[in-house]
Amino acid sequence: MTAASHHIPATIATERLLLRPFAPGDAGDRYAYQSLPEVSRYLYRPPLSREACAESIVARAAGTDWKADGDTLLLAVCRADEPGVIGEVALTLRSARARQAEIGWVFNPQYAGHGYATEAARALAALGFGQLGVHRVFARLDVLNVASVRVCERLGMRREAHLVDNDLDGDRWGSEYLYALLSHEWKG
């Protein structure tokens, strides 16, 4: 995998959503959900500050490489019919040699229950399996994050592991599920 061999589109359009790179003006919208304890509890880190949201947006302003382990494509998720960021999706190259990528999503709870996370994750998985040539996409999520479990299952991912007490979320031991899907299993 080399950055030169893969074209990452600036915007991905789905039926109801636009996935695009974050812009500096999105920091407030991102902070609105990244600052919530009920969101960060499933991410095994404290809520993000407004400054941290803005800094991470600026750090990615130059674009995204897709060639080395750890390279991440982070996209803002917006509804096509109105302005504002409702969440984000990320695809991180975990092994360039084995063509494996980790997919993730974080959404403002205000927009829960509309299928936006599934629609956005499906579009990002399609990009990974298609244009980026990924062999395996996987997701790690807290077992208590029932909404994300449902997203994985709607994408056709299989549960491959249940990691018990494998990470600390403050004072709570968190357990995670590992879901995955191979390129030849992808039905888009």
LINWOMO-V192422 format. One record per pair of residues at least 24 apart in sequence whose C-alpha atoms are under 6 Angstrom apart, sorted by the first residue. I is the first residue (numbers start at 1). J is the second residue. D is the distance in Angstrom with one decimal. If there is no record, write none. Layout:
BEGIN
[[I | J | D] [I | J | D]]
END
This chain:
BEGIN
[[1 | 67 | 5.6] [2 | 67 | 4.6] [3 | 65 | 5.8] [3 | 66 | 5.0] [3 | 67 | 5.1] [6 | 132 | 5.7] [16 | 79 | 6.0] [16 | 80 | 5.5] [17 | 78 | 5.6] [17 | 79 | 4.5] [17 | 80 | 4.8] [18 | 77 | 5.9] [18 | 78 | 5.2] [18 | 80 | 5.7] [19 | 75 | 5.7] [19 | 76 | 5.5] [19 | 77 | 4.7] [20 | 75 | 5.1] [20 | 76 | 5.3] [21 | 75 | 4.7] [21 | 76 | 5.8] [22 | 76 | 5.3] [27 | 53 | 5.7] [27 | 54 | 5.0] [29 | 85 | 5.6] [33 | 108 | 4.7] [42 | 142 | 5.8] [44 | 169 | 4.8] [68 | 96 | 5.8] [69 | 93 | 5.3] [69 | 94 | 5.0] [69 | 95 | 5.2] [69 | 96 | 5.7] [70 | 94 | 5.6] [99 | 134 | 4.9] [99 | 135 | 5.2] [100 | 134 | 5.9] [100 | 135 | 5.9] [100 | 136 | 4.8] [100 | 137 | 5.9] [101 | 137 | 4.9] [102 | 137 | 5.6] [102 | 138 | 4.9] [102 | 139 | 5.5] [103 | 139 | 5.3] [118 | 151 | 5.3] [129 | 183 | 5.7] [135 | 182 | 5.7] [135 | 183 | 5.1] [136 | 181 | 5.8] [136 | 182 | 4.5] [136 | 183 | 6.0] [137 | 180 | 5.6] [137 | 181 | 5.5] [138 | 179 | 5.5] [138 | 180 | 4.0] [139 | 178 | 5.8] [139 | 179 | 5.2] [140 | 177 | 5.7] [140 | 178 | 4.7] [141 | 176 | 5.2] [141 | 177 | 5.5] [142 | 175 | 5.8] [142 | 176 | 4.3] [143 | 175 | 5.9] [143 | 176 | 5.1] [143 | 177 | 5.8] [157 | 181 | 4.9]]
END
